[in-house]
Amino acid sequence: MNGFEREIRVFEFSQFYTRLLVQDVPDEQLAKQPFPGMNHAAWVLGHQALTADFINRIIGDEGAEPVAPKGWAELFGPGSVPVPDRGRYPSKQELLEGLDRSGQAVRRILAAVSPKVLDEETPWEAVKAALPTRRDAVAMIITSHHGSHNGQLSAWRRAMGLPPVYPRPRQS
């Protein structure tokens, strides 16, 4: 995995946690926004399903066949705005299948990419100072970026009146 073994384990746990966060949520509630502008579950799932495509862009494989279905980049990509219209988004099953396909593709991409390519300067201008190499940018996408969106899902659950996935420690 080109030195990404630990990050892949974190990514796999993150995907497991994503599924836990939505397993009890009915499909028809996935696009509800308890607060205007809040990233809802449908958007977060679709956005996370773009991970493999983000990585292909970061490593410079612009000719790679997209992993996410046609139209998902516009619906869920950077700059997209979640709206509380359930009919605008794919079904829960399609979103989870997209998440799984992306996760499998991430592992394939990272197993195949050259370490030399990973050590090149990141093409991502906005983060170049903090993440100077492609390797750094990929590591961030599959760990903290994915995790931050799980935090959004967790907050969304609570705003929707749903219980936490993991029990909280008891108050003494």
C-alpha positions as CSV (number, residue, x, y, z in Angstrom):
1,M,0.0,0.0,0.0
2,N,3.0,2.3,-0.6
3,G,3.4,3.1,3.1
4,F,-0.3,3.8,3.7
5,E,-1.0,0.6,5.8
6,R,-1.9,2.6,9.0
7,E,-3.9,5.2,7.1
8,I,-5.9,2.4,5.3
9,R,-6.8,0.8,8.6
10,V,-8.0,4.2,9.9
11,F,-9.9,4.7,6.6
12,E,-11.5,1.3,6.9
13,F,-12.6,2.0,10.5
14,S,-13.9,5.4,9.3
15,Q,-16.0,3.7,6.7
16,F,-17.3,1.2,9.2
17,Y,-18.2,4.1,11.5
18,T,-20.0,5.9,8.7
19,R,-22.2,2.9,8.2
20,L,-22.9,2.8,12.0
21,L,-23.9,6.4,11.9
22,V,-26.6,5.8,9.3
23,Q,-27.7,2.2,9.8
24,D,-30.8,3.1,11.8
25,V,-31.7,6.1,9.7
26,P,-34.7,5.6,7.4
27,D,-34.0,6.5,3.7
28,E,-36.6,9.2,3.7
29,Q,-34.9,11.1,6.5
30,L,-31.4,11.3,4.9
31,A,-31.9,14.7,3.3
32,K,-33.5,16.4,6.3
33,Q,-31.7,19.5,7.5
34,P,-32.4,20.3,11.2
35,F,-30.6,23.6,10.6
36,P,-30.4,25.5,7.4
37,G,-27.3,24.7,5.4
38,M,-26.3,21.7,7.6
39,N,-24.6,18.9,5.7
40,H,-27.2,16.1,5.8
41,A,-26.6,12.4,5.7
42,A,-27.3,12.0,2.0
43,W,-24.8,14.6,1.1
44,V,-22.1,13.3,3.5
45,L,-22.5,9.7,2.2
46,G,-22.3,10.9,-1.4
47,H,-19.3,13.2,-0.7
48,Q,-17.4,10.4,1.0
49,A,-18.2,8.1,-2.0
50,L,-16.1,10.6,-4.1
51,T,-12.9,9.7,-2.1
52,A,-11.4,7.5,-4.7
53,D,-12.0,10.1,-7.4
54,F,-10.4,12.8,-5.2
55,I,-7.4,10.6,-4.8
56,N,-7.1,10.0,-8.5
57,R,-7.0,13.8,-9.0
58,I,-4.4,14.3,-6.3
59,I,-2.1,11.6,-7.7
60,G,-2.5,13.1,-11.2
61,D,-4.4,10.2,-12.8
62,E,-6.7,12.5,-14.7
63,G,-7.5,9.8,-17.2
64,A,-8.8,7.4,-14.6
65,E,-12.4,6.2,-15.1
66,P,-14.5,7.9,-12.4
67,V,-15.5,5.5,-9.5
68,A,-18.6,7.5,-8.5
69,P,-21.6,7.4,-10.7
70,K,-22.1,10.1,-13.3
71,G,-23.4,13.3,-11.8
72,W,-22.2,12.6,-8.3
73,A,-19.2,15.0,-8.6
74,E,-21.6,17.9,-9.2
75,L,-24.1,16.8,-6.6
76,F,-21.6,16.0,-3.8
77,G,-18.3,17.5,-4.8
78,P,-16.5,20.6,-3.4
79,G,-18.7,23.7,-3.8
80,S,-22.0,21.7,-3.9
81,V,-24.7,22.8,-1.5
82,P,-26.9,20.2,0.3
83,V,-30.6,20.9,0.0
84,P,-33.5,19.3,2.0
85,D,-35.0,17.7,-1.1
86,R,-34.9,13.9,-0.7
87,G,-35.8,13.3,-4.4
88,R,-32.6,15.0,-5.5
89,Y,-30.3,12.4,-4.0
90,P,-29.7,8.7,-4.7
91,S,-31.3,6.1,-2.4
92,K,-29.6,5.0,0.8
93,Q,-28.7,1.7,-0.8
94,E,-27.1,3.5,-3.8
95,L,-25.2,5.8,-1.5
96,L,-23.8,3.0,0.7
97,E,-22.9,1.0,-2.5
98,G,-21.1,4.1,-3.7
99,L,-19.2,4.4,-0.4
100,D,-18.2,0.7,-0.7
101,R,-17.1,1.0,-4.3
102,S,-15.0,4.0,-3.4
103,G,-13.4,2.3,-0.5
104,Q,-12.4,-0.7,-2.6
105,A,-11.0,1.6,-5.3
106,V,-9.0,3.5,-2.7
107,R,-7.2,0.3,-1.8
108,R,-6.6,-0.6,-5.4
109,I,-5.3,2.9,-6.3
110,L,-2.9,3.1,-3.4
111,A,-1.6,-0.4,-4.1
112,A,-0.8,0.6,-7.7
113,V,0.5,4.2,-7.4
114,S,4.2,4.7,-7.7
115,P,6.0,5.9,-4.5
116,K,7.8,8.4,-6.8
117,V,4.5,9.9,-7.8
118,L,3.4,10.1,-4.1
119,D,6.5,12.0,-3.2
120,E,5.9,14.7,-5.9
121,E,4.6,18.1,-4.9
122,T,0.9,18.2,-4.3
123,P,-1.1,19.9,-7.2
124,W,-3.6,21.1,-4.6
125,E,-2.7,24.7,-4.2
126,A,-5.0,25.5,-1.3
127,V,-3.2,23.0,1.0
128,K,0.3,23.0,-0.4
129,A,1.9,24.7,2.6
130,A,0.5,22.2,5.1
131,L,0.5,19.1,2.8
132,P,3.4,19.6,0.4
133,T,3.4,16.2,-1.2
134,R,0.8,14.1,-3.0
135,R,1.4,11.5,-0.2
136,D,0.5,14.0,2.5
137,A,-2.7,15.1,0.7
138,V,-3.8,11.5,0.1
139,A,-3.2,10.7,3.8
140,M,-5.3,13.7,4.9
141,I,-8.2,12.7,2.6
142,I,-8.4,9.2,3.8
143,T,-8.0,10.0,7.5
144,S,-9.0,13.5,8.8
145,H,-11.2,14.6,5.9
146,H,-13.2,11.4,6.1
147,G,-13.3,11.6,9.9
148,S,-14.4,15.2,9.9
149,H,-17.4,14.3,7.8
150,N,-18.2,11.5,10.2
151,G,-18.2,14.2,12.9
152,Q,-20.8,16.0,10.8
153,L,-22.9,12.9,10.6
154,S,-22.7,12.4,14.3
155,A,-23.8,16.0,14.9
156,W,-26.6,15.6,12.3
157,R,-27.8,12.5,14.2
158,R,-28.0,14.4,17.4
159,A,-29.8,17.4,15.8
160,M,-32.3,14.9,14.3
161,G,-33.0,13.6,17.9
162,L,-31.2,10.3,17.3
163,P,-29.1,8.7,20.0
164,P,-25.3,8.5,19.8
165,V,-23.9,5.4,18.2
166,Y,-21.4,4.8,21.0
167,P,-22.6,5.2,24.6
168,R,-21.2,8.2,26.4
169,P,-19.3,7.7,29.7
170,R,-21.5,7.8,32.8
171,Q,-21.6,11.1,34.7
172,S,-20.7,10.7,38.4
